[in-house]
Each structure stands twice: as structure tokens, then as C-alpha cells.
């Protein structure tokens, strides 16, 4: 596979690696982007992999809590101008309310919204506004106590990041602090038990290869048992702590983990939902200068 400048740039954007390192990683992995990221991390040449990449799509996330149920819904638009439009915001709010009564995104598309399905309502809005829109994601959660938080709010209950936290005990003030923490820290899971085993397995492989390579190049290599029994488990423990809500340092009081803060507040956190607008969507970059030159040339 040809290693193009665009591929090298994409890998550099994802990892922060230098140009030659990025090119070598792609060459070694035959252009496989994910494998190249892992290769750079193994060599200690990359920052933590940014799987979702740059948040590029516009739109809103709306959150609704009703009767022990909470839902977060993402509706995308092409521009932030449309996301700030009152009619668009009203439509997103109605879609989020309808989402409380359904179980998944496909059911939501078929749900009734004033005599039309949500899908048809969205199609009509696209025709009116002249800009593409997408009902992209929804996530539901249930709990004894649900607390909602919206970051960068554009209107009541909707903004760029929507968070829902479910817990028992504690109070709403503490729940809001946890929700704000989730918005900022973006944990991958509630606890180690809820992490994707494939993610843990992949990280273990990366950390093992990295530790062995570092040790091989050290002036005074450590015994293999030290690498296997101490260094690698220590790095994995740190990875899991940084990736899980319960293990993360609480943004309100970094001296405590979120788990310890919850215990102090008399609360048990049972789950959370976090949706960020455009997360994981890559928008093609436009070369404005090239476009103008092309037009000028006729």
C-alpha cells in the first residue's frame, strides 16, 4: 500500500508523532492506521491514541429525565449556525422527549412527533433549511436518582456535551459534580468490570511490548520477572484507573478518586451516559486556497 502524505498527516494528528516516525510506522504496518498507532506507542513515540479524532460535526445533544428514566439524543447538522437556530433546537427538544418512550434509535425514527414520524420531521426540516441533518445516536439510563448536565448549553437541556448520572443515595449537588466530571474526563466505563475486555487486552499487548523494548535498550536491564510482575501490572493499573469513572481523580477534589468521593457523600454511582456532538466523526478538510485557485483558472 502506498504511504501517502495524507496518511502520514492523519497519523501525526492522531498521535502527535514526528513526520518521519509516522511514515516509518505506516511503512512497518503496511498502511494500517490502528496498527501504526500501536507501533508508535510501543516505541514510545506517540501520545495516548485519540481514537475518536477531532470532533468535527455540528449539532446538539439534548438530555431528558422523566420518571426514573433518562435519555441523551444527538442530532447533527452541517453548521453551528443551524445548531443555534431556535426552530432546530425546538425540534431536537421534541425528539429527545419522544426518545424517553422508545428503546433504540430505529424505534425513535419511527416514533410519532405531532402526526409525523421523527424521520419525516427531520426530512421536512432538511428541505426547509437546505442543510443535511442526522439523527445519529441515543443512549438511555435508569436509576433511583438521575442527574443531568449539559456542557456548552445552547438552550435549556441541550448543548455540545450531554451527561446523565444514575446513583443511589447522595444528593443532587453531588450528582451534578459527578456529571460535570464525566463531561470533562470522558471515562470509558464505570469500573474495570464494565470495560471492554478487548480494550484491556490490546492495551496489555502494547504495554508489554513497550516495556520489553525499553528494557532491552536500557543500560542496566531489569530481570524479566520485574518487568512481568511489577512494571507491566503497574502500568495497567494506571491505565484502568485513568479510564474508569470510579478510578479517576475527582475533578472537584483530585486528592480523592470518584469512588472515594462517592463514599464520602453517601452515594453509590450505578451508571452514566455521555454523548458529545460529532464524537468520532471526521469531516474532510477543505483546501480553500486551492478551491479559489481552481475557480480563478476557470
NORBELDA-V233026 format. One line per field, one symbol per residue. psi: psi as a letter, one per 40 degrees, with the letter a starting at -180 (. if undefined). burial: I if it has 16 or more other ideal C-beta (glycine too) atoms within 10 Angstrom, else O. A space follows every 50 residues. Layout:
# NORBELDA-V233026
psi: ???
burial: ???
This chain:
# NORBELDA-V233026
psi: hhgiddddddddddeeiiddddddddddefehddddddddddefeiihhg deahhdiiaihiihhhfeiiihhhhiididdddehddddddddddddddd eididddddeihgfeiiddddddddddddfhiihhdiihiiiidhhhihh ifhdiheiadhhihhhiiaaiddddddddddddddgidididdeihdddd ddddddddddddddddeidgiiidddddeddddddddddddeeiddeihh ddgeeiidddddddefihheiihhhhhehehhhhhhgddddddddde.
burial: OOIOOOIIOIIIOIIOIOOOIIIIIIOOIOIOOOOIIIIIIIIOIIOOIO OOIOIOIIIIIIIIIOOOIIIIIIIIIIOOOIIOIOOIIOIIIOIIIIII OIOOIOOIIOIOIOOOOIOOIIOOIOOOIOOOIOIIIIIIIOIOIIIIII IOOIIOIIIIIIIIIIIOOIOOOIIOIIIIIIIOIIIOIIOOOOIOOOOO OOIOOIIIOIIIOIIOOOOOOOOOOOIOOOIIOOIIOOIIOOIIIIIIII IOOOOOIIIOIIOOIOIOIIIIIIIIIIIOIOOOOOOOOOOOOOOOOO
